[in-house]
């Protein structure tokens, strides 16, 4: 482990999933602010850590997330804090596809984000400390040398296939179940069953999480029946996990008061189901749980739910209102896709990302508030939300993915995050009511077709920080007469593909720079 003393910081801007980035290129050390020294300067306590790690400021949380950066070490030490603020997240893809062999995760970490350690084929063991509440999808997928992992009792959300293809991983076995846990509780997570041919199982009483599809293919499994529901559990609580309903023609349903998990596809294709009462103890709603419940109009998400899995309410076309409580840490991909009548949406303040396709084709949504902790808007997240009239991004949003607002034909105004770095391919394409765009200082990339076919767009302001404008970024914006560039003519001409981009606008106009103009036609 190479360790040196801190002597300088470089301010870096990155494109993907990045806000203000502070990277130590020479040193390894974190500075916690203490009282001013005798010269009136702030002094800091030094924590040693792996040289070259990259730290990204999470503006809404006054904290940092960490990623590999330029680090070349294989035994990674993550500090508990950096520059006077805690390090709370391991970033999206932070160490994926690297040769790291070990990692020390401090107790300050609360989130291990999606694909953080995926395909780390030399990583052998991981202790996830108490305090971690979130492990994202595929976080450790295909860590083929991983033999031991410690899962804390504090965990509240674990994403799909978090430990898939970890072929060397050791499990704790209990009554036909394979568990992961820690030295005080070996049964925190029921990850899978011994095999799909088991006929019975008793869930350990200390279990806090169950992979939502754990029992999906167990066709011989004996269930505990209660008022139209099929459950698995234990002698103390036979109703821990709702696997399925007895029949599909139900019109209403109430889970047992002790139910904690709604399993994968539990209510799928219950087309006559109009109302559901969920137990206050439920912590997870599994993937496809209410898929194609086309009559569902009334559902209250309990205040202990931490996860709403992907496709959970797909094609619930009668659903008009949803309140996602602040207990929810993750809403999965396509969770509310094709909920055509959904108009009233309240999102959890503890979401850190808006996932792929999550509200695609929700045509009745007119306004939605993005929670302040969110840093990225996923692929096609609001695609063809044709009723959406305005959107305001909180300061934490740095990344707007491809087609995220494609075809939002009523969208009239956008207030971008001041820390935005990346506007993806076709992100706002065919937003035909947009008239004016002002991109914030610090924006780096405008991808292909980002604002194409915005037929009413008359002006766009581009900051001098932009280094790349894809050649069809403004294609077929026939009313775009004015492009305001906040830098010089020389700077504009130096932007990759900028000249091609203005040549493909489809009309004549002027790029107004700080020291002159450029005509286009």
C-alpha positions as CSV (number, residue, x, y, z in Angstrom):
1,X,0.0,0.0,0.0
2,X,1.5,3.3,-1.1
3,X,0.7,6.1,1.4
4,X,1.9,9.6,1.2
5,X,0.9,12.9,2.8
6,X,-1.6,15.2,1.2
7,X,-0.1,18.1,-0.6
8,X,-2.6,19.2,-3.3
9,X,-6.0,18.7,-4.8
10,X,-7.1,18.9,-8.4
11,X,-10.6,20.0,-9.4
12,X,-11.8,17.7,-12.2
13,X,-15.0,17.6,-14.2
14,X,-16.3,14.3,-15.4
15,X,-19.3,13.4,-17.5
16,X,-20.9,10.2,-16.3
17,X,-22.6,10.4,-12.9
18,X,-20.4,13.2,-11.7
19,X,-20.8,16.5,-9.9
20,X,-17.8,18.5,-8.5
21,X,-15.0,16.0,-8.4
22,X,-12.0,16.4,-6.1
23,X,-9.2,13.9,-6.8
24,X,-5.9,13.5,-4.9
25,X,-3.3,12.6,-7.5
26,X,-0.3,12.6,-5.3
27,X,-1.6,11.7,-1.9
28,X,-3.7,9.5,0.0
29,X,-5.5,11.3,2.8
30,X,-8.7,12.8,4.0
31,X,-9.0,16.0,6.0
32,X,-11.6,16.4,8.6
33,X,-12.0,20.1,9.5
34,X,-11.0,21.0,13.0
35,X,-10.5,24.4,14.7
36,X,-8.5,26.9,12.8
37,X,-4.8,26.8,13.4
38,X,-2.6,29.6,14.8
39,X,-2.3,31.2,11.4
40,X,-6.1,31.3,11.0
41,X,-6.2,28.5,8.4
42,X,-8.5,25.4,8.7
43,X,-6.7,22.3,10.0
44,X,-7.7,18.7,9.3
45,X,-7.3,15.3,10.7
46,X,-5.7,13.0,8.2
47,X,-7.1,9.6,7.2
48,X,-4.9,7.5,5.0
49,X,-6.5,5.9,1.9
50,X,-5.6,4.4,-1.4
51,X,-3.9,6.9,-3.7
52,X,-5.8,8.1,-6.7
53,X,-9.3,7.4,-5.5
54,X,-11.9,9.8,-6.9
55,X,-14.4,11.7,-4.7
56,X,-17.5,13.2,-6.1
57,X,-19.5,15.8,-4.1
58,X,-23.1,14.9,-3.4
59,X,-24.4,18.4,-3.2
60,X,-27.8,17.6,-1.6
61,X,-26.3,15.5,1.2
62,X,-23.1,17.5,1.9
63,X,-21.2,14.2,1.5
64,X,-19.0,12.4,-1.0
65,X,-19.2,9.3,-3.1
66,X,-16.0,7.4,-4.0
67,X,-14.8,5.5,-7.1
68,X,-11.6,4.0,-8.5
69,X,-10.4,7.1,-10.3
70,X,-6.8,6.8,-11.2
71,X,-6.0,4.3,-8.4
72,X,-3.9,1.3,-9.4
73,X,-3.7,-0.4,-6.1
74,X,-5.3,-3.8,-5.6
75,X,-5.9,-3.5,-1.8
76,X,-8.3,-0.6,-1.5
77,X,-8.7,1.5,1.6
78,X,-11.7,3.9,1.5
79,X,-11.6,6.8,4.1
80,X,-14.6,7.6,6.3
81,X,-14.6,11.1,5.1
82,X,-12.9,13.6,2.7
83,X,-12.3,17.3,3.0
84,X,-14.4,17.7,6.1
85,X,-17.4,15.8,4.8
86,X,-18.3,12.1,5.2
87,X,-17.9,9.6,2.4
88,X,-21.3,7.9,2.2
89,X,-21.6,6.2,-1.2
90,X,-19.6,3.8,-3.3
91,X,-20.5,5.1,-6.7
92,X,-22.2,3.4,-9.7
93,X,-19.7,1.1,-11.2
94,X,-17.0,2.4,-8.9
95,X,-14.7,-0.6,-8.9
96,X,-16.3,-2.8,-11.6
97,X,-14.0,-4.8,-13.9
98,X,-10.9,-4.0,-11.9
99,X,-8.2,-6.3,-10.4
100,X,-8.9,-5.3,-6.8
101,X,-8.3,-8.1,-4.3
102,X,-9.6,-6.5,-1.1
103,X,-11.5,-3.4,0.0
104,X,-11.9,-1.8,3.4
105,X,-15.3,-0.2,3.6
106,X,-15.7,2.4,6.4
107,X,-18.7,2.6,8.7
108,X,-19.6,6.0,7.1
109,X,-20.8,4.2,3.9
110,X,-24.6,4.0,3.6
111,X,-25.0,3.1,-0.1
112,X,-23.2,0.6,-2.3
113,X,-24.6,1.6,-5.6
114,X,-25.4,-0.5,-8.7
115,X,-22.6,-2.6,-10.3
116,X,-20.1,-1.1,-7.8
117,X,-17.9,-4.2,-7.7
118,X,-19.3,-6.3,-10.5
119,X,-16.8,-8.5,-12.4
120,X,-14.1,-8.0,-9.8
121,X,-12.8,-11.5,-10.4
122,X,-10.0,-11.3,-7.8
123,X,-12.0,-9.9,-4.9
124,X,-12.0,-12.7,-2.3
125,X,-13.9,-11.4,0.8
126,X,-15.9,-8.3,1.7
127,X,-17.1,-7.0,5.1
128,X,-20.0,-4.7,4.5
129,X,-20.2,-2.6,7.8
130,X,-23.2,-1.9,10.0
131,X,-24.7,1.4,8.7
132,X,-25.0,0.3,5.1
133,X,-28.7,0.5,4.1
134,X,-28.5,0.0,0.3
135,X,-26.8,-2.5,-1.9
136,X,-27.7,-1.9,-5.6
137,X,-28.5,-4.2,-8.5
138,X,-25.6,-6.4,-9.6
139,X,-23.3,-4.8,-7.0
140,X,-21.1,-7.9,-6.7
141,X,-22.3,-9.8,-9.7
142,X,-19.7,-12.2,-11.2
143,X,-17.2,-11.7,-8.4
144,X,-16.1,-15.3,-9.1
145,X,-13.4,-15.4,-6.4
146,X,-15.6,-14.0,-3.6
147,X,-15.9,-16.6,-0.9
148,X,-17.1,-14.6,2.1
149,X,-19.3,-11.6,2.5
150,X,-20.7,-10.0,5.7
151,X,-24.2,-8.5,5.4
152,X,-25.1,-6.0,8.1
153,X,-28.4,-6.0,10.0
154,X,-28.8,-2.3,9.0
155,X,-29.4,-3.3,5.4
156,X,-32.8,-2.2,4.1
157,X,-32.6,-2.6,0.3
158,X,-30.7,-5.2,-1.8
159,X,-31.0,-5.0,-5.6
160,X,-31.7,-7.8,-8.0
161,X,-28.8,-10.2,-8.7
162,X,-26.5,-8.4,-6.3
163,X,-24.5,-11.6,-5.7
164,X,-25.4,-13.5,-8.9
165,X,-22.6,-15.6,-10.5
166,X,-20.5,-15.5,-7.3
167,X,-19.7,-19.1,-7.8
168,X,-17.3,-19.5,-4.9
169,X,-19.5,-17.8,-2.3
170,X,-20.1,-19.6,1.0
171,X,-23.6,-19.6,2.4
172,X,-25.1,-20.4,5.8
173,X,-27.7,-23.2,5.4
174,X,-30.9,-23.4,7.4
175,X,-33.9,-25.6,6.6
176,X,-33.5,-25.7,2.8
177,X,-32.5,-22.0,2.6
178,X,-29.1,-20.5,1.8
179,X,-28.4,-17.3,3.7
180,X,-25.8,-14.5,4.0
181,X,-25.2,-12.6,7.2
182,X,-22.7,-11.6,9.8
183,X,-21.0,-13.0,12.9
184,X,-24.0,-12.0,15.1
185,X,-26.7,-12.9,12.6
186,X,-26.0,-15.5,10.0
187,X,-29.4,-15.2,8.5
188,X,-29.9,-11.6,7.4
189,X,-30.5,-12.4,3.8
190,X,-32.2,-15.5,2.4
191,X,-30.6,-15.4,-1.1
192,X,-31.9,-18.6,-2.5
193,X,-33.2,-22.1,-1.7
194,X,-31.2,-25.3,-1.9
195,X,-33.0,-26.3,-5.1
196,X,-36.4,-25.8,-6.9
197,X,-37.6,-29.2,-5.8
198,X,-37.9,-28.5,-2.1
199,X,-41.4,-29.2,-0.7
200,X,-41.1,-27.2,2.5
201,X,-39.1,-24.4,4.1
202,X,-39.0,-22.6,7.4
203,X,-37.7,-19.0,7.1
204,X,-35.3,-18.2,10.0
205,X,-36.7,-15.8,12.5
206,X,-33.8,-13.4,12.2
207,X,-34.1,-13.0,8.5
208,X,-34.6,-9.4,7.3
209,X,-34.4,-9.8,3.5
210,X,-35.5,-12.4,1.0
211,X,-34.6,-12.3,-2.6
212,X,-38.0,-11.6,-4.2
213,X,-37.9,-14.6,-6.6
214,X,-36.5,-17.0,-4.1
215,X,-39.6,-19.3,-4.3
216,X,-40.7,-18.6,-7.8
217,X,-39.9,-22.0,-9.4
218,X,-40.6,-24.1,-6.4
219,X,-43.6,-25.9,-7.8
220,X,-43.7,-28.5,-5.1
221,X,-43.5,-26.1,-2.1
222,X,-46.2,-26.4,0.5
223,X,-47.8,-23.0,1.3
224,X,-49.7,-21.6,4.3
225,X,-53.0,-20.3,3.1
226,X,-54.8,-17.3,4.5
227,X,-57.8,-15.6,3.0
228,X,-56.9,-16.2,-0.6
229,X,-53.1,-15.8,-0.2
230,X,-50.4,-18.4,-0.3
231,X,-47.5,-17.7,2.1
232,X,-44.3,-19.2,3.4
233,X,-42.9,-18.4,6.9
234,X,-42.0,-20.2,10.1
235,X,-43.7,-21.6,13.2
236,X,-43.8,-18.2,14.8
237,X,-45.1,-16.4,11.7
238,X,-46.4,-18.5,8.9
239,X,-47.1,-15.5,6.8
240,X,-43.7,-13.8,6.3
241,X,-43.7,-14.0,2.5
242,X,-46.7,-13.7,0.2
243,X,-45.9,-16.0,-2.8
244,X,-49.1,-16.0,-4.8
245,X,-52.9,-15.8,-4.6
246,X,-55.2,-18.8,-4.7
247,X,-56.9,-17.6,-7.8
248,X,-56.7,-14.7,-10.3
249,X,-60.3,-13.4,-10.3
250,X,-60.1,-11.6,-7.0
251,X,-61.4,-8.0,-6.8
252,X,-59.9,-7.0,-3.5
253,X,-57.2,-8.4,-1.2
254,X,-55.7,-7.8,2.3
255,X,-52.4,-9.3,3.3
256,X,-52.0,-10.9,6.7
257,X,-50.9,-8.3,9.3
258,X,-47.6,-10.1,9.8
259,X,-46.6,-10.2,6.2
260,X,-43.2,-8.6,5.4
261,X,-42.6,-9.4,1.7
262,X,-44.7,-9.3,-1.4
263,X,-43.1,-11.8,-3.7
264,X,-42.3,-11.7,-7.4
265,X,-45.5,-11.9,-9.5
266,X,-47.7,-12.4,-6.4
267,X,-50.7,-10.5,-8.0
268,X,-49.7,-10.7,-11.7
269,X,-52.6,-10.6,-14.1
270,X,-55.2,-10.2,-11.4
271,X,-57.1,-8.1,-13.9
272,X,-60.2,-7.6,-11.7
273,X,-58.2,-6.5,-8.6
274,X,-59.3,-3.0,-7.8
275,X,-58.0,-2.5,-4.2
276,X,-55.3,-3.9,-2.0
277,X,-54.6,-3.4,1.7
278,X,-51.0,-4.1,2.5
279,X,-49.7,-4.9,6.0
280,X,-47.9,-2.1,7.8
281,X,-44.9,-4.5,8.3
282,X,-44.2,-4.9,4.6
283,X,-40.7,-3.9,3.6
284,X,-40.4,-5.0,0.0
285,X,-42.8,-5.2,-3.1
286,X,-41.3,-7.7,-5.5
287,X,-40.8,-7.4,-9.2
288,X,-43.9,-7.8,-11.4
289,X,-45.9,-8.0,-8.1
290,X,-48.9,-6.1,-9.6
291,X,-48.1,-6.5,-13.2
292,X,-51.1,-6.0,-15.5
293,X,-53.5,-5.4,-12.6
294,X,-55.5,-3.3,-15.0
295,X,-58.4,-2.5,-12.6
296,X,-56.2,-1.5,-9.6
297,X,-57.2,2.0,-8.5
298,X,-56.4,2.0,-4.8
299,X,-53.2,1.1,-3.1
300,X,-51.3,2.6,-0.2
301,X,-47.6,1.9,0.1
302,X,-46.8,1.2,3.8
303,X,-44.3,3.4,5.6
304,X,-41.7,0.6,6.2
305,X,-41.3,-0.4,2.5
306,X,-37.7,0.2,1.3
307,X,-37.9,-1.4,-2.1
308,X,-40.3,-1.3,-5.0
309,X,-38.8,-3.7,-7.5
310,X,-38.8,-3.5,-11.3
311,X,-42.1,-3.8,-13.2
312,X,-44.0,-3.9,-9.8
313,X,-46.9,-1.8,-11.2
314,X,-46.4,-2.3,-14.9
315,X,-49.6,-1.7,-16.9
316,X,-51.7,-0.8,-13.9
317,X,-53.6,1.4,-16.3
318,X,-56.4,2.4,-13.9
319,X,-54.0,3.6,-11.2
320,X,-54.4,7.4,-10.7
321,X,-52.4,8.2,-7.6
322,X,-49.3,6.8,-5.9
323,X,-47.5,8.1,-2.8
324,X,-44.1,6.6,-2.4
325,X,-43.1,7.1,1.3
326,X,-39.7,8.3,2.4
327,X,-38.8,4.9,3.6
328,X,-38.4,3.8,0.0
329,X,-34.8,3.7,-1.1
330,X,-35.3,2.3,-4.6
331,X,-38.0,2.2,-7.3
332,X,-36.9,-0.3,-9.9
333,X,-36.9,-0.2,-13.7
334,X,-40.3,0.0,-15.5
335,X,-42.0,0.1,-12.1
336,X,-44.9,2.3,-13.4
337,X,-44.5,2.0,-17.1
338,X,-47.8,2.2,-19.0
339,X,-49.8,3.5,-16.0
340,X,-51.7,5.7,-18.5
341,X,-54.0,7.3,-15.9
342,X,-51.4,7.9,-13.2
343,X,-51.5,11.7,-12.7
344,X,-50.6,12.3,-9.0
345,X,-47.1,11.0,-8.0
346,X,-45.2,11.7,-4.8
347,X,-41.7,10.4,-4.7
348,X,-39.6,9.3,-1.7
349,X,-37.1,12.0,-0.6
350,X,-34.5,9.2,-0.1
351,X,-34.3,8.1,-3.8
352,X,-30.8,8.6,-5.2
353,X,-31.7,7.8,-8.8
354,X,-34.7,7.7,-11.1
355,X,-34.4,4.3,-12.8
356,X,-34.8,3.3,-16.4
357,X,-38.3,3.5,-17.9
358,X,-39.8,4.0,-14.5
359,X,-42.6,6.3,-15.7
360,X,-42.5,5.7,-19.4
361,X,-45.9,6.3,-21.1
362,X,-47.5,7.7,-18.0
363,X,-49.4,10.1,-20.1
364,X,-51.4,11.8,-17.4
365,X,-48.5,13.1,-15.3
366,X,-48.4,16.9,-15.6
367,X,-45.9,17.7,-12.9
368,X,-43.5,15.7,-10.7
369,X,-41.0,16.8,-8.1
370,X,-37.6,15.1,-8.4
371,X,-36.2,14.4,-4.9
372,X,-33.1,16.5,-4.0
373,X,-30.8,13.4,-3.4
374,X,-31.3,12.2,-7.0
375,X,-28.1,12.4,-9.1
376,X,-29.2,10.8,-12.3
377,X,-32.2,10.4,-14.6
378,X,-32.3,6.9,-16.2
379,X,-32.8,5.7,-19.7
380,X,-36.3,6.5,-21.0
381,X,-37.4,7.3,-17.5
382,X,-40.2,9.7,-18.6
383,X,-40.3,8.8,-22.3
384,X,-43.6,9.8,-23.9
385,X,-45.1,11.3,-20.7
386,X,-47.1,13.5,-23.0
387,X,-48.9,15.4,-20.3
388,X,-45.8,16.6,-18.5
389,X,-45.6,20.4,-18.8
390,X,-42.5,21.3,-16.7
391,X,-39.6,19.7,-14.9
392,X,-37.2,21.1,-12.3
393,X,-34.0,19.2,-11.6
394,X,-32.4,19.4,-8.1
395,X,-28.8,20.5,-7.9
396,X,-27.6,16.9,-7.4
397,X,-28.6,15.8,-10.9
398,X,-25.5,15.6,-13.1
399,X,-26.6,13.0,-15.7
400,X,-29.7,12.9,-17.9
401,X,-29.6,9.6,-19.8
402,X,-30.7,8.7,-23.3
403,X,-34.3,9.4,-24.3
404,X,-35.3,10.1,-20.7
405,X,-37.8,12.8,-21.8
406,X,-38.2,11.8,-25.5
407,X,-41.6,12.6,-26.9
408,X,-42.8,14.7,-23.9
409,X,-44.9,16.8,-26.3
410,X,-46.4,19.1,-23.7
411,X,-43.1,20.0,-21.9
412,X,-42.8,23.7,-22.0
413,X,-40.1,24.5,-19.4
414,X,-37.0,22.9,-18.0
415,X,-35.0,24.1,-15.0
416,X,-31.7,22.3,-15.1
417,X,-29.5,21.4,-12.2
418,X,-26.6,23.8,-11.8
419,X,-24.3,20.8,-11.6
420,X,-25.5,19.1,-14.9
421,X,-22.7,17.6,-16.9
422,X,-24.3,15.3,-19.5
423,X,-27.4,15.5,-21.7
424,X,-27.9,12.1,-23.4
425,X,-28.9,10.9,-26.8
426,X,-32.4,12.1,-27.7
427,X,-32.9,13.1,-24.1
428,X,-35.4,15.9,-25.0
429,X,-36.0,15.0,-28.7
430,X,-39.5,15.7,-30.0
431,X,-40.4,17.9,-27.0
432,X,-42.4,20.1,-29.4
433,X,-43.5,22.8,-26.9
434,X,-40.1,23.8,-25.7
435,X,-39.2,27.3,-26.8
436,X,-36.1,28.2,-24.8
437,X,-33.2,26.2,-23.3
438,X,-30.6,27.5,-20.9
439,X,-27.9,24.9,-20.0
440,X,-26.0,25.6,-16.8
441,X,-22.3,26.5,-16.5
442,X,-20.4,23.3,-16.1
443,X,-22.3,21.3,-18.7
444,X,-19.8,19.2,-20.7
445,X,-21.6,17.0,-23.3
446,X,-24.7,17.4,-25.5
447,X,-25.3,14.1,-27.2
448,X,-26.7,13.2,-30.6
449,X,-30.3,14.4,-31.1
450,X,-30.4,15.7,-27.5
451,X,-32.9,18.5,-28.6
452,X,-33.7,17.3,-32.1
453,X,-37.2,17.9,-33.5
454,X,-38.0,20.5,-30.9
455,X,-40.1,22.3,-33.4
456,X,-40.8,25.4,-31.3
457,X,-37.3,25.9,-30.0
458,X,-36.2,29.4,-30.7
459,X,-33.1,29.8,-28.6
460,X,-30.6,27.8,-26.6
461,X,-27.8,29.0,-24.3
462,X,-24.7,26.9,-24.2
463,X,-22.0,27.5,-21.5
464,X,-18.3,27.7,-22.4
465,X,-17.7,24.6,-20.4
466,X,-19.2,22.4,-23.2
467,X,-16.5,20.4,-25.0
468,X,-18.7,18.2,-27.1
469,X,-21.9,18.8,-29.2
470,X,-22.8,15.8,-31.3
471,X,-23.5,16.7,-34.9
472,X,-27.3,16.1,-34.9
473,X,-27.9,17.5,-31.4
474,X,-30.3,20.2,-32.8
475,X,-31.4,18.5,-36.0
476,X,-34.8,19.7,-37.4
477,X,-35.2,22.5,-34.9
478,X,-36.5,24.7,-37.7
479,X,-37.3,27.7,-35.5
480,X,-33.9,27.8,-33.8
481,X,-32.7,31.2,-34.9
482,X,-30.4,32.0,-31.9
483,X,-27.7,30.0,-30.3
484,X,-26.0,31.8,-27.4
485,X,-22.6,30.6,-26.6
486,X,-21.1,32.1,-23.4
487,X,-17.5,31.7,-24.6
488,X,-15.6,33.2,-27.6
489,X,-15.8,32.4,-31.3
490,X,-12.5,30.5,-31.1
491,X,-13.8,28.4,-28.1
492,X,-17.0,27.5,-30.0
493,X,-15.1,26.4,-33.1
494,X,-12.9,24.3,-30.8
495,X,-15.9,22.3,-29.5
496,X,-16.0,18.8,-31.0
497,X,-18.7,18.6,-33.7
498,X,-20.1,22.0,-32.9
499,X,-19.8,23.3,-36.5
500,X,-21.6,20.2,-37.8
501,X,-24.3,20.5,-35.2
502,X,-25.3,24.0,-36.2
503,X,-25.1,23.1,-39.9
504,X,-27.8,20.4,-39.3
505,X,-30.3,22.7,-37.5
506,X,-32.3,23.0,-40.6
507,X,-32.7,26.8,-40.7
508,X,-30.6,29.9,-40.8
509,X,-29.5,31.7,-37.7
510,X,-26.7,33.1,-35.5
511,X,-24.4,31.8,-32.9
512,X,-23.9,34.7,-30.5
513,X,-20.5,34.5,-28.8
514,X,-19.0,36.8,-26.2
515,X,-16.7,38.4,-28.8
516,X,-18.6,38.0,-32.1
517,X,-21.1,36.0,-34.1
518,X,-21.1,33.0,-36.3
519,X,-23.8,32.6,-39.0
520,X,-25.4,29.3,-39.9
521,X,-27.8,28.1,-42.6
